[in-house]
Amino acid sequence: MQSDDLLDQVRKINLEMERRFYRLFSPKHPLQSSPGERWQPYTDVYETQDAVVVKMELAGVKREDLSVNLNQKRLTIRGIRRDFPPGEKRTYHQVEINYSEFERVIILPRSLRKEAIGAEYKDGFLAITISKEPIQAKGETLEIEVK
């Protein structure tokens, strides 16, 4: 097995372990979760021949409530999914949807070129595509516009 294949397998195992961890320990009942606790949207990170792609499930999050930044290999995605404004009294019979702030920091497999990055939010999914062409200037933080 080549070292690239081995690294791909390790990344896949890591992503699956993270996904299982969040499913196991994410709050099932947000009304009972700790104040200030953030939810962790499900996220896929994969590579194509030309790019690294980060895809995040964000149903119900407004585009204007998203922030995406890249600093070297650290991709930071922040946002908030807001609950409906308070109104008439509600009696919940099941509570599974998390309404609160979130932040995910994803360490990318390499430093990537800032000029060739795009973010699109469509149908409840945020897709960030980053060309594999290197490299961003050291220490520079890039704010990415979500279209």
C-alpha positions as CSV (number, residue, x, y, z in Angstrom):
1,M,0.0,0.0,0.0
2,Q,1.4,3.4,-0.9
3,S,1.8,6.1,1.7
4,D,-0.9,8.3,0.0
5,D,-3.4,5.4,0.1
6,L,-2.5,4.8,3.8
7,L,-3.0,8.5,4.6
8,D,-6.4,8.5,2.8
9,Q,-7.5,5.4,4.8
10,V,-6.4,7.1,8.1
11,R,-8.3,10.3,7.2
12,K,-11.4,8.2,6.3
13,I,-11.2,6.4,9.7
14,N,-10.7,9.7,11.5
15,L,-13.7,11.2,9.8
16,E,-15.9,8.2,10.6
17,M,-14.7,8.2,14.3
18,E,-15.5,11.9,14.5
19,R,-19.0,11.3,13.0
20,R,-19.7,8.5,15.4
21,F,-18.5,10.5,18.3
22,Y,-20.8,13.4,17.5
23,R,-23.8,11.1,17.0
24,L,-23.1,9.5,20.3
25,F,-22.4,12.6,22.4
26,S,-24.3,15.4,20.6
27,P,-27.2,16.7,22.7
28,K,-30.4,14.9,21.7
29,H,-32.5,17.4,23.7
30,P,-31.1,20.9,23.2
31,L,-33.5,22.3,25.9
32,Q,-31.6,20.3,28.4
33,S,-28.1,21.1,27.1
34,S,-25.7,23.4,28.9
35,P,-26.1,27.1,28.3
36,G,-23.6,28.2,25.6
37,E,-23.1,24.7,24.3
38,R,-22.5,24.6,20.6
39,W,-23.7,22.0,18.2
40,Q,-21.5,20.4,15.6
41,P,-23.0,20.2,12.1
42,Y,-22.2,17.0,10.2
43,T,-19.3,17.6,7.8
44,D,-17.6,15.7,5.0
45,V,-14.1,16.6,3.9
46,Y,-12.8,14.9,0.7
47,E,-10.4,15.5,-2.1
48,T,-10.9,15.4,-5.8
49,Q,-8.0,15.4,-8.3
50,D,-8.0,19.2,-8.3
51,A,-9.5,20.4,-5.0
52,V,-10.2,19.8,-1.4
53,V,-13.9,20.0,-0.7
54,V,-15.6,20.6,2.7
55,K,-19.4,19.9,2.7
56,M,-21.4,20.8,5.8
57,E,-25.1,20.1,6.5
58,L,-26.6,23.4,7.7
59,A,-30.4,23.2,7.1
60,G,-32.2,26.3,8.6
61,V,-29.0,28.4,8.8
62,K,-29.3,31.7,7.0
63,R,-26.4,32.7,4.6
64,E,-25.9,35.9,6.4
65,D,-25.4,34.0,9.7
66,L,-22.3,32.1,8.3
67,S,-18.7,33.0,8.5
68,V,-15.9,31.1,6.8
69,N,-12.2,31.9,7.3
70,L,-9.0,30.2,6.1
71,N,-5.6,30.6,7.9
72,Q,-2.9,28.3,6.6
73,K,-4.4,24.8,7.0
74,R,-7.1,25.9,9.5
75,L,-10.6,26.3,7.9
76,T,-13.0,27.8,10.5
77,I,-16.7,27.8,9.8
78,R,-19.0,29.7,12.3
79,G,-22.6,30.4,12.3
80,I,-25.9,30.2,14.1
81,R,-29.2,28.4,13.6
82,R,-31.9,30.5,15.2
83,D,-35.0,29.2,16.7
84,F,-38.3,30.7,15.7
85,P,-39.1,33.9,17.6
86,P,-40.9,33.4,20.9
87,G,-44.6,33.6,20.4
88,E,-47.4,31.4,21.6
89,K,-46.7,28.7,24.1
90,R,-45.3,25.4,22.6
91,T,-45.6,21.9,24.0
92,Y,-42.8,19.8,22.6
93,H,-43.3,16.1,22.2
94,Q,-39.9,15.5,20.6
95,V,-36.8,17.7,20.5
96,E,-33.9,16.8,18.2
97,I,-33.0,20.0,16.3
98,N,-30.2,22.1,17.7
99,Y,-30.7,25.8,17.7
100,S,-27.6,27.7,18.7
101,E,-24.2,28.9,17.6
102,F,-21.7,26.5,16.1
103,E,-18.0,26.5,15.1
104,R,-16.1,23.8,13.3
105,V,-12.3,24.0,12.7
106,I,-11.1,21.7,10.0
107,I,-7.4,21.1,9.5
108,L,-6.9,20.7,5.8
109,P,-4.3,18.3,4.4
110,R,-2.1,21.1,3.1
111,S,-1.9,24.9,2.8
112,L,-3.9,25.9,-0.2
113,R,-4.2,28.9,-2.6
114,K,-6.4,31.7,-1.4
115,E,-7.2,32.9,-4.9
116,A,-8.9,29.6,-5.9
117,I,-11.4,29.1,-3.1
118,G,-15.2,29.2,-3.3
119,A,-18.1,28.7,-1.0
120,E,-21.7,28.0,-2.0
121,Y,-24.7,27.5,0.2
122,K,-27.5,25.7,-1.5
123,D,-30.4,23.4,-0.3
124,G,-29.1,23.4,3.3
125,F,-25.5,22.4,2.4
126,L,-22.4,24.6,2.5
127,A,-19.8,23.5,0.0
128,I,-16.4,25.0,0.2
129,T,-14.1,24.1,-2.7
130,I,-10.4,24.9,-2.4
131,S,-8.0,24.4,-5.3
132,K,-5.0,22.2,-4.5
133,E,-2.6,24.8,-6.0
134,P,-0.5,26.1,-3.1
135,I,0.0,28.3,-1.0
136,Q,-1.4,31.0,1.2
137,A,1.0,33.5,2.8
138,K,2.0,32.4,6.3
139,G,-0.1,33.9,9.0
140,E,-2.6,35.5,6.6
141,T,-6.3,34.9,7.5
142,L,-8.7,35.0,4.6
143,E,-12.4,35.6,4.9
144,I,-14.4,33.7,2.3
145,E,-17.6,35.0,0.9
146,V,-20.5,32.5,0.9
147,K,-22.6,32.7,-2.3
